[in-house]
């Protein structure tokens, strides 16, 4: 009698196949704890600095014991690396989605600005950690973060090229970096010196200022 596909399936294989179709409750819980640790790290590193935060501090802030942190990361430096790498990857992926969904370069630029302002207002702690503790990453993580961030800049440069035409690429890249500096530096100062309402009102101002900087036509330098 011919052997059927069902008979070729070893005991337990079908069940194993079903289990891999989606995350298990245990894997979801593990990912949830990992994300809680990264969130705690962003806050603690921003407030105290990387060198003044211990694994025990991270665990306590995330609701786990210090030794339990090792189930998710081999050490504190790995936590920093995962934090900055994940944010850099999210920025790149999000920027690419924005451009892919836009009808034309002008619409893409507007949505990129909105996307980055939203990121900056939502993640001031991560921005501060990036600025202050980047040097504490391993050399490998530094290289990967830089590569992701360069790719994100080029997403903006490509869109700007569609608007400014023959403008030199170096000029477009400078516009993008200057815009990041404007957007990234503002939320931290607003949070320190303003209210939640001030943070909310900062959004349209940041967006309009960023677009003005990106779209301005540069004239000749005066003597």
N, C-alpha and C positions, 0 to 999 in steps of 0.2 A: 504494500500500500504506500502511495507517495507521502512523503513527509510534508506537513503543512507548516506555514510560518509560525503558527501558534505553538506547534510542537518543538520548533527550533529554539523557542525562547526559554532560557534557563530559569529555574525557580528564582523569584525575586527580581528578575530583570525588568519586568513590566512595572512593578512597583517603583523600582529605582528610577525608571524613565519618567514616571509621573512626578516623582519628587523633584526632578531637575527642571520641570517646566516653570517653576516659579520659586521665589525665596521661601525658605522654611521659616517658621516662627522663631527658631533659634538664630538663624542667620539675620533675620530682621532685627532681633533684639541686640545682636552683636554690632550691627551697623549703626543702630541707634546710639549705643554706648560710645562707639567710635566718634560719631558726629558730636556727641555731647562733650567728649574730651577735646575735640578741635575747637568747639565753641568756647569752652572754658579757657583753652590755651590762648585764643585770640584776645579775650578780655584780660587775662592775667599778664600775658606778655606785653600788652599795650600799656597797662597800668604800672607794672613793676619792672619791666625789662626781662628779656630771656634769661639772663644770668642770675636773676634773683628769684626765679620761680623753680620750685622743686617738683619732682614727679608726685610727691605726696600732696603738694598744693593742687596740682592738676586733678589728681584723683578725688580729693575732697570736694573740689568745685564741681566735678561731674558726678558725684555721688558714688564713687567706688574707692576701694583702698588703693594706696600707692602701688603695691606689688601687682594689683590687677591691671594697671596701665600696661604692663609688659605683655598682656594677652593681645593687645592691639598695636603696640609700637615697641620697637627694641630699645628705645631711649628717648630722652627729651629732645635731642636734635632731630630725631625722626618725626616727632610731633610737629616741630617747626617746619620741617620739609614738607610733610603732608599738607599742612595748613596752606603754605604759600603755593605749592604746586597745584592743589585743588582749586584755589581761587584763580590762579593764572589760567588753568585749563577751562574753568567756567567762563571767564571773560572771553577767551578766544572762541569757544563754542557759541556763546551767546552772541558775540559780534558777528560771527559768520551767519547765524540764523537770521539776525536782523537784516543783513544785506541780502540774503537769499529771498526774503519775503517782501522786500521793497520793490516798488514799481520802477524807480529810476534813481540816479545818484543823489538827487536833492532829497527825495524821501528817505533814502538810506542814511544820509548824513543826519537828518533830523532825528531819526529813530536811534542812530548810534549815540548821539548826544543824550537823548532821553535815557537810553540803556545805561550809559556810563554814569550819569548823574544819579540814577536810581541805585546803582552799585555803590557809589561813593557815600551816599546818604545812609545806606543800609549797612555799610561795612567800614566805618571809620577806624575801628580797632585794628582790622586787618591791614589797612593802609599804613597805620602808624607802625605796626610790627614790620611790615615790608621795608619802610624807610629806615628804621632804627636797627633791626636785627638781621638784615639780609646777610651780613658778613658772618653770622653764626651758623649759616647753612653749610653743609658739606660742599666741597667743590663740585661734585656731581650734581647735587640739587641746585646749586647756583647756576650751573650751565643750563639745566633743564628749564628753570624759571625764566632765565634770560631768553632762551629760544622761544618759549611760549609767548613771552611779552613782545618780542620782536615780531612774531607772527601776528599778534593782535594789532600792533602799530601798522603793519602792512595792510591789514583789512581797512583801516582808516585811509591810508595813503592811496589805495586803489580807488576808493570812493571819491576822495578829493581830486584825484586825477580826472575823474569823469566830469568834475565841475570846473576845474581850473585849466583843463586842457594841457597845454604845453609847458605849464609851470614846472620848474626844476623839481625833481623828486626829493632832493635834500630840503627844499623849501616846504614841501608838503609834509615831510616827516617832522620838521621843526614845528609846524603848526599843530600837528597831532600831539607832540610831546608838551608843547606849551599849554594846550587845552587840558591835557591830563593834569598838569601841574595846577592849573586854575581850579579844576573840579575837585581833585583829590585833597587839596589843602584846605578847602573851605568848610566841609562838614565838621572837621575836628574842632575848629575855632568856634563854629556856631554852637556845637554841643557844649563846649566849655563855658561859653559866655551868653548863651541864649536859651530860650524855652523850646518846647516841642513845636509851638506855633512858629517860632523863628526858623526852625529846621524845615517845616512845611513850606514857609514862604520863600525859603532860599532856593527851592527847586526851579520856579520859573525864571528867577534872576540868573541862576547859574546857566540854565539852558540858553537864555538869550545872549549872555556874555560869551559863552562858548561858541555859539553860531557866528556871532559877530567877528570873533577872532579867526575862525576858520574860513570865513567867506570874504574877509576884507581884501581889497586889491592893494598890494604893496606899491607905493610910489618910489621914485628915486630919492636917495638919501641927500639931504641938504648939506651944504658946506658948513 
